[in-house]
């Protein structure tokens, strides 16, 4: 039987999600925002297979224990990373950040585990 990981969306990641969709709606319309919401949801759902899902990268260069997964899934374009950390048998999504951003600048300090 396949193990399904618990994936938890932190408060800041939830806020990122809302802001991404608001921006997408304003700049590209509701239809594109709906498509992009589904694209992001596919990436998050992929993490239920675990932190080593295809495309996930360990990013100790950013901060120890940080991993990223680009949202582009199933031939869908995307410009954001799911930034996450493994905590026991769960995956905590810390942020949803645009791929042009300076990722370390937008993450909590290593000793600040608040999500």
ABEGO torsion letter per residue (X at the ends): XBBBBBBBBBAAAAAAAAAAAAAAAAAAEAAAAAAAAAAAAAAAAAAAAEAABBGBBBBAAABBGBBBBBABBGGBBBABBBBBBBBEABBBBABBBBAABBAAAABBBAABABX
